[in-house]
């Protein structure tokens, strides 16, 4: 699991008057809004006696532990310890890790790592369609919890040769596919597929029924991924004149579970009454994927033992970019993390911990060896 990366913790609308507990990268976090409505995120375990801060309450600009009432601000500093009296001065070690938060596209993103602001990878503008689009697009949100490793899921979303075998909507596709060139981008990769021909005259589905008298001569499907944010975008410009963008963002709960946040942008059937059918179709496709992906072996992407072919170029590029991020910014040693977490609290190291490394109660997660070294646990 990658460190020093941006992850979606929740939808912005989920953050209200009460704190929200979220598990990411095998660690627990508490998100809340301060008195001004600004979103904040801290490690969820109180440094006093292990209370779950996500089960506490928001008091002004602070999060209060439900066990003994200690209050922590958005920077993770304890500001008040009621059992010792209001005059008591909290010691330096009375603090928890705190993490940068930004809100974009209706989600609260948390930076899980210790890099200072000037060195952090920026979250890319991966959904330009949402900027100033007005009424052009109808947008719906989806969410799915997978019993699978995040990288396995993302590789599946980028796999262009499984559609005819796995998906009901791909049954008409030939088993032999054209191999399209793959290009590396600043923080990910892209493949553009072009399919000639007009939609079948007998089709009555929304995406095939032409919306204009002069439908396009070809369909264009562009797949993009970004390792920063673990995002995937499937932009479809169809011969019928209909367009849709399917966006997915993956947040590892731990090495074997993943939360999938999704958006569909469409320029057809934009009535609210159509949303349920669109979400149902998306969820059905993901269920077809899950029937395969949740049973892949090994559960994490292997370091060897797979026969790569030319049809796997996008997935291979993805693994290369993930390995590059791990080399530059760090990754968690999953095996050691799972073992150590049996009797101690482990936290993702924060920028505050790097700036002031002494006097922290909870241990930082163990780091994996670089991907090009032996015994790697991504």
LOLUM-999913 format. One line per field, with one value per residue (C-alpha): residue number from 0; residue in one letter; x, z, y. Coordinates in nm, 4 decimals. Each point is the difference from the previous one (the first is absolute). Last residue first. Example, Ala and Ser with C-alpha at 12.3 -4.5 7.8 and 13.67 -1.06 7.14 Angstrom:
2
k	c(1  0)
r	c(s  a)
xx	c(1.3670  -0.1370)
zz	c(0.7140  0.0660)
yy	c(-0.1060  -0.3440)
//
This chain:
378
k	c(377  376  375  374  373  372  371  370  369  368  367  366  365  364  363  362  361  360  359  358  357  356  355  354  353  352  351  350  349  348  347  346  345  344  343  342  341  340  339  338  337  336  335  334  333  332  331  330  329  328  327  326  325  324  323  322  321  320  319  318  317  316  315  314  313  312  311  310  309  308  307  306  305  304  303  302  301  300  299  298  297  296  295  294  293  292  291  290  289  288  287  286  285  284  283  282  281  280  279  278  277  276  275  274  273  272  271  270  269  268  267  266  265  264  263  262  261  260  259  258  257  256  255  254  253  252  251  250  249  248  247  246  245  244  243  242  241  240  239  238  237  236  235  234  233  232  231  230  229  228  227  226  225  224  223  222  221  220  219  218  217  216  215  214  213  212  211  210  209  208  207  206  205  204  203  202  201  200  199  198  197  196  195  194  193  192  191  190  189  188  187  186  185  184  183  182  181  180  179  178  177  176  175  174  173  172  171  170  169  168  167  166  165  164  163  162  161  160  159  158  157  156  155  154  153  152  151  150  149  148  147  146  145  144  143  142  141  140  139  138  137  136  135  134  133  132  131  130  129  128  127  126  125  124  123  122  121  120  119  118  117  116  115  114  113  112  111  110  109  108  107  106  105  104  103  102  101  100  99  98  97  96  95  94  93  92  91  90  89  88  87  86  85  84  83  82  81  80  79  78  77  76  75  74  73  72  71  70  69  68  67  66  65  64  63  62  61  60  59  58  57  56  55  54  53  52  51  50  49  48  47  46  45  44  43  42  41  40  39  38  37  36  35  34  33  32  31  30  29  28  27  26  25  24  23  22  21  20  19  18  17  16  15  14  13  12  11  10  9  8  7  6  5  4  3  2  1  0)
r	c(x  x  x  x  x  x  x  x  x  x  x  x  x  x  x  x  x  x  x  x  x  x  x  x  x  x  x  x  x  x  x  x  x  x  x  x  x  x  x  x  x  x  x  x  x  x  x  x  x  x  x  x  x  x  x  x  x  x  x  x  x  x  x  x  x  x  x  x  x  x  x  x  x  x  x  x  x  x  x  x  x  x  x  x  x  x  x  x  x  x  x  x  x  x  x  x  x  x  x  x  x  x  x  x  x  x  x  x  x  x  x  x  x  x  x  x  x  x  x  x  x  x  x  x  x  x  x  x  x  x  x  x  x  x  x  x  x  x  x  x  x  x  x  x  x  x  x  x  x  x  x  x  x  x  x  x  x  x  x  x  x  x  x  x  x  x  x  x  x  x  x  x  x  x  x  x  x  x  x  x  x  x  x  x  x  x  x  x  x  x  x  x  x  x  x  x  x  x  x  x  x  x  x  x  x  x  x  x  x  x  x  x  x  x  x  x  x  x  x  x  x  x  x  x  x  x  x  x  x  x  x  x  x  x  x  x  x  x  x  x  x  x  x  x  x  x  x  x  x  x  x  x  x  x  x  x  x  x  x  x  x  x  x  x  x  x  x  x  x  x  x  x  x  x  x  x  x  x  x  x  x  x  x  x  x  x  x  x  x  x  x  x  x  x  x  x  x  x  x  x  x  x  x  x  x  x  x  x  x  x  x  x  x  x  x  x  x  x  x  x  x  x  x  x  x  x  x  x  x  x  x  x  x  x  x  x  x  x  x  x  x  x  x  x  x  x  x  x  x  x  x  x  x  x  x  x  x  x  x  x  x  x  x  x  x  x  x  x  x  x  x  x  x  x  x  x  x  x)
xx	c(0.3476  0.1831  0.3498  0.2162  0.2841  0.0940  -0.1341  -0.3221  0.1874  -0.0280  -0.3293  -0.0374  -0.1364  -0.3022  0.0885  -0.0093  -0.2383  0.1090  0.1893  0.2677  0.2634  -0.0350  -0.1019  -0.0268  -0.0301  -0.2675  -0.1925  -0.0007  -0.1687  0.1230  -0.2804  -0.0890  0.0530  -0.1661  0.1443  -0.0610  -0.1167  0.0932  0.3595  -0.0879  -0.2314  0.2492  0.2882  -0.1788  -0.1260  0.3361  -0.1451  0.1199  0.2394  0.0081  0.2495  0.0434  -0.3667  -0.1074  0.2210  -0.1411  -0.3533  0.1048  0.1504  -0.3045  -0.2251  0.2177  -0.0387  -0.3768  -0.0105  0.2253  -0.1952  -0.1178  0.3662  0.0364  0.1175  0.0296  -0.0297  0.2188  0.1808  -0.0177  -0.3628  -0.2847  -0.1697  -0.2691  0.2208  -0.2122  -0.3049  -0.3348  -0.1277  0.0973  -0.2172  -0.3479  0.0975  0.0078  -0.3556  -0.1041  0.1618  -0.2101  -0.3188  0.0880  0.0345  -0.3327  -0.1775  0.1454  -0.1377  -0.3418  -0.0182  0.1011  -0.2688  -0.2653  0.2400  -0.0340  0.3297  -0.0830  0.3112  0.3043  0.1468  0.2430  0.0269  0.1950  0.1562  0.1492  0.1446  0.0928  0.2627  0.0657  0.2913  0.3046  -0.1963  -0.2813  0.1709  -0.1735  -0.0768  -0.1373  -0.2205  -0.1191  -0.2384  -0.0422  -0.2926  -0.0726  -0.2932  0.0324  -0.1136  0.3513  0.1117  0.2466  0.1022  0.2351  0.1156  0.1899  0.1971  0.1353  0.2442  0.0330  0.3447  0.0387  -0.2070  -0.1807  -0.1436  -0.2180  -0.1300  -0.2854  -0.0761  -0.3016  0.0055  -0.1851  -0.1928  -0.3763  -0.1570  -0.3757  0.0698  -0.0722  0.0781  -0.1327  0.3142  0.0759  -0.3594  -0.0716  -0.2533  0.2283  -0.1488  0.1940  0.3280  0.2197  0.2175  0.3429  0.3634  0.1448  0.2863  0.1923  0.2207  0.2368  0.1339  0.2484  0.0835  0.1528  0.1399  -0.1336  0.1352  -0.1401  -0.1640  -0.0432  -0.3147  0.0059  -0.3027  -0.2041  -0.0512  -0.2960  -0.2318  -0.2483  -0.3703  0.0270  0.1375  -0.3123  -0.0297  0.3470  0.2685  0.1131  -0.0594  0.1205  0.3226  0.2416  -0.0033  0.1323  0.0201  -0.2821  0.1521  0.3385  -0.1763  -0.1717  0.3201  0.1770  -0.2647  0.0107  -0.3340  -0.3120  -0.1470  -0.2204  -0.1990  -0.1077  -0.1868  -0.0683  -0.2150  0.0715  -0.2126  0.2185  -0.0454  -0.2059  0.2847  0.3359  0.1998  0.2555  -0.1513  0.1345  0.3527  -0.0100  0.3610  0.1393  0.2984  0.0449  0.3384  0.2929  0.1205  0.3405  -0.1019  -0.2704  0.2334  0.0147  -0.1212  -0.2539  -0.3691  -0.1378  -0.3746  -0.2619  -0.3539  -0.2311  -0.2531  0.2147  0.2793  0.0478  0.3499  0.1390  0.3521  0.0658  0.0272  0.1982  -0.0996  0.1124  0.0560  0.3736  0.0766  -0.1733  -0.3485  -0.0047  -0.2479  -0.1996  -0.3289  0.0190  0.1877  -0.3079  -0.0929  0.3168  -0.0022  0.1918  0.1404  0.1775  -0.1060  0.0284  -0.3807  -0.0336  -0.0123  -0.2147  0.0415  -0.3427  0.0937  -0.1455  -0.2057  0.3012  -0.0921  0.0758  0.0811  -0.1005  -0.3123  -0.0633  -0.0473  -0.0975  0.1513  -0.0447  0.2512  0.2449  0.0142  0.1504  0.3433  0.0930  0.1788  0.1266  -0.3567  -0.0407  -0.1621  0.3013  -0.1135  -0.1966  -0.1441  -0.2738  -0.0639  -0.3550  0.0987  -0.0707  0.2165  -0.1087  0.0884  0.1956  0.1304  0.2536  0.0795  0.2880  0.0169  0.0699  -0.3308  -0.2671  -0.2482  -0.1770  -0.2212  -0.0308  -0.3461  -0.1487  0.0465  0.2430  -0.1910  -0.0786  0.3687  -0.0076  0.2480  0.3690  0.1170  0.3755  0.2920  0.3482  0.3055  -0.0096  -0.0984  -0.1396)
zz	c(-0.1926  0.1972  -0.1463  0.1190  -0.2462  -0.1226  -0.3155  0.1766  0.2761  0.3392  0.1765  0.2815  0.3416  0.1207  0.2437  0.3703  0.2413  0.2962  -0.1823  0.1794  -0.2593  -0.3769  -0.0143  -0.3672  -0.1108  0.2607  -0.0943  -0.3669  0.1042  0.0396  -0.0662  0.3349  0.1802  0.3328  0.1804  0.0841  -0.3150  -0.2201  -0.0164  -0.2064  -0.2469  -0.0454  -0.0477  -0.2877  -0.1534  -0.0220  -0.0800  -0.2981  -0.0598  -0.1978  -0.2816  -0.0148  0.0757  -0.2663  -0.2585  0.0964  -0.0519  -0.3382  -0.1092  0.1153  -0.2002  -0.3096  0.0219  0.0270  -0.3096  -0.1982  0.0797  -0.3564  -0.1065  0.2299  0.3615  0.1397  0.3775  0.2580  0.1314  0.2615  0.0581  0.0166  0.3381  0.0434  -0.1457  -0.1619  -0.1486  0.1638  0.0743  -0.3540  -0.1788  0.1509  0.0817  -0.3686  -0.0553  0.3147  -0.1405  -0.3155  0.2019  0.2126  -0.3098  -0.1409  0.3322  0.0270  -0.3433  0.0791  0.3252  -0.1690  -0.2714  0.2150  0.0527  -0.3688  -0.1883  -0.2484  -0.1979  0.0656  0.2641  0.2913  0.2175  0.3235  0.2177  0.3440  0.0429  0.3502  0.0097  0.2128  -0.0031  0.0728  0.2211  -0.0518  -0.3267  -0.1566  -0.3710  -0.2218  -0.2981  -0.2760  -0.2776  -0.2600  -0.2396  -0.3478  -0.2321  -0.3641  -0.1184  -0.1128  0.3606  0.1769  0.3104  0.2707  0.2447  0.2844  0.2731  0.3201  0.2632  0.1408  -0.1522  -0.1919  -0.2746  -0.2631  -0.3401  -0.2361  -0.3129  -0.1970  -0.3429  -0.2002  -0.3748  -0.2914  0.2289  -0.0296  -0.2474  0.0657  0.3720  0.3236  -0.1472  0.2007  0.1009  0.3476  0.1183  -0.1107  -0.2773  -0.2435  -0.3330  -0.2084  0.1486  0.0889  -0.2784  -0.0904  0.0943  0.3444  0.1306  0.3191  0.1789  0.2729  0.2808  0.2870  0.3457  0.1774  -0.2818  -0.2759  -0.1448  -0.3321  -0.1051  -0.3636  -0.0809  -0.0450  -0.2050  0.1687  -0.0655  0.2029  -0.2248  0.1762  0.0083  0.3561  0.1260  0.1734  0.1855  0.1402  0.0900  -0.3237  -0.2676  0.2361  0.1130  -0.2570  0.0922  0.3559  0.1599  0.2483  0.0729  0.0786  0.2429  0.1779  0.0411  0.1230  0.2668  0.1422  0.0158  0.2095  -0.1728  0.1556  -0.2569  -0.0289  -0.2714  -0.0769  -0.2787  -0.2258  -0.2880  -0.2373  -0.2306  0.2543  0.1025  -0.0958  0.1784  0.1281  0.0290  -0.3376  0.1169  0.2172  0.0609  0.1130  0.1641  0.3790  0.0550  0.1113  0.3353  0.0241  0.0656  0.2457  0.2264  -0.0551  0.2877  -0.1637  -0.0418  -0.1742  0.0597  -0.2647  0.1021  -0.2967  -0.1867  -0.3091  0.2200  0.3711  0.1420  0.3174  0.1451  0.2743  0.3787  0.2197  0.3653  0.2883  0.3751  -0.0333  0.0433  0.3366  0.0412  0.2355  0.2821  0.0836  -0.1259  0.2502  0.0003  -0.0822  -0.2735  -0.2140  -0.2509  -0.3090  -0.1212  -0.3283  -0.3123  -0.2356  -0.0351  0.3768  0.2602  0.3138  0.2864  0.1305  0.1950  -0.2150  -0.2762  -0.1298  -0.1020  -0.3487  -0.0097  -0.1769  0.2072  0.1737  -0.2518  0.1517  0.0800  -0.1822  -0.2697  0.2797  0.0935  0.3492  0.0348  0.3534  -0.0465  -0.3606  -0.1310  -0.3011  -0.3122  -0.1806  -0.1006  -0.2889  -0.0425  -0.2139  0.0366  0.1047  0.1966  0.3332  -0.0985  -0.2276  0.0810  -0.1219  0.2252  -0.1330  0.0492  -0.1662  -0.2448  -0.2941  0.0629  0.2676  0.0430  0.3116  -0.0394  0.2567  0.0700  -0.1080  -0.3705  -0.2255  -0.2168  -0.2587  -0.0873  -0.1198  0.1823  0.0552  -0.3576  -0.0080  -0.0929  0.0040  0.2193  0.0753  -0.2369  0.1118)
yy	c(-0.3696  -0.2697  -0.0313  -0.2875  0.0705  0.3503  0.1674  0.0978  0.1903  -0.1758  0.0564  0.2503  -0.0854  0.2017  0.2766  -0.0760  0.1734  0.2123  0.2736  0.1999  0.0769  0.0380  0.3680  0.1010  -0.3634  -0.0746  0.3124  -0.1046  -0.3260  -0.3579  -0.2520  -0.1485  -0.3293  -0.0769  -0.2988  -0.3660  -0.1774  0.2949  -0.1222  -0.3094  0.1731  0.2832  -0.2420  -0.1752  0.3235  0.1737  0.3417  0.2023  0.2884  0.3240  -0.0409  -0.3777  -0.0662  0.2507  -0.1727  -0.3400  0.1326  0.1431  -0.3315  -0.1926  0.2320  -0.0306  -0.3768  0.0362  0.2184  -0.2336  -0.3172  -0.0748  -0.0327  -0.3004  -0.0461  -0.3513  0.0304  -0.1744  0.3057  0.2750  -0.0886  0.2521  -0.0533  -0.2648  -0.2688  -0.1191  0.1690  -0.0788  0.3510  0.1003  -0.2572  0.0342  0.3582  0.0911  -0.1222  0.1856  0.3138  -0.0292  -0.0437  0.3030  0.2163  -0.1207  0.0543  0.3497  0.0867  -0.1464  0.1957  0.3239  -0.0032  0.1712  0.2884  0.0867  0.0170  -0.2729  0.0927  0.2207  -0.2295  0.0349  -0.3092  0.0274  -0.2671  -0.0632  -0.3492  -0.1140  -0.2737  -0.3069  -0.2467  0.2172  0.2383  0.2477  0.0885  0.3024  -0.0313  0.2757  -0.0726  0.2308  -0.1044  0.2728  -0.0085  0.1274  -0.0629  0.0992  -0.3429  -0.0843  0.0181  0.2262  -0.1941  0.1270  -0.2682  0.1673  -0.1779  0.1522  -0.1248  0.3540  0.0450  -0.3261  0.1605  -0.2012  0.0774  -0.2037  0.1696  -0.1587  0.1432  -0.1146  0.0489  0.1622  0.2306  0.0223  0.2422  0.0165  0.0437  -0.1875  -0.3401  -0.2943  -0.1860  0.1382  0.0018  -0.3547  -0.0612  -0.1820  -0.1107  0.2499  -0.1167  0.2975  0.1374  -0.1260  0.0506  -0.0697  0.2109  -0.0764  0.2517  -0.1224  0.2155  -0.0121  0.1277  0.2977  0.2137  -0.2233  -0.3255  -0.1111  -0.3254  -0.1001  -0.1998  -0.3765  -0.1015  -0.2664  -0.3665  -0.1219  0.1992  0.2264  -0.0954  -0.1340  0.3305  0.1326  -0.3321  0.0528  -0.2544  -0.1662  0.2644  0.2755  -0.1675  0.1476  0.3703  -0.0321  0.3453  -0.0588  -0.3418  0.1542  0.2330  -0.2874  -0.2031  0.3119  0.0638  -0.3533  -0.1775  -0.0393  0.3020  0.2679  0.1961  0.3608  0.1876  0.3628  0.1463  0.2974  0.1296  0.1952  0.2971  0.1928  0.2285  -0.1479  0.2680  -0.2500  -0.3471  -0.1159  0.0837  -0.3131  -0.1075  0.3334  -0.1680  -0.0291  0.1572  -0.2114  0.1329  0.1678  0.3614  -0.1079  -0.1937  -0.3767  -0.2179  -0.2272  -0.0618  0.3063  -0.0050  0.0725  0.0969  -0.0503  0.2150  0.0465  0.1409  0.0526  0.0205  -0.1525  0.0037  -0.2559  0.0075  -0.2418  -0.0067  0.2169  -0.0024  -0.0648  0.3698  0.0100  0.1473  0.3023  -0.0451  0.3129  -0.1457  -0.2831  -0.3295  -0.2113  0.2553  -0.0350  0.2889  0.1099  -0.3324  0.0630  -0.1927  0.2988  0.0081  0.0409  -0.2759  -0.0066  -0.2474  -0.0980  -0.3113  -0.2813  0.1667  0.1961  0.3540  0.1322  0.3667  0.3210  0.0512  -0.3315  -0.2800  -0.3317  -0.3371  -0.3282  0.0973  0.0765  -0.3680  -0.0104  -0.1575  0.1062  0.3331  0.0161  -0.0068  -0.2288  0.1485  0.1443  0.3466  0.1520  0.3485  0.1573  0.3730  0.0861  0.3116  -0.1696  -0.2937  -0.2808  -0.3591  -0.3018  -0.2774  -0.2492  -0.3685  -0.1853  -0.2949  0.2293  0.1789  -0.0490  0.2829  0.1277  0.3040  0.2766  0.1464  0.3321  -0.0596  -0.1804  -0.2469  0.2701  0.0237  -0.3592  -0.2180  -0.0746  0.0474  -0.0571  0.2257  -0.1522  0.0146  -0.3722  -0.2801  -0.3322)
//
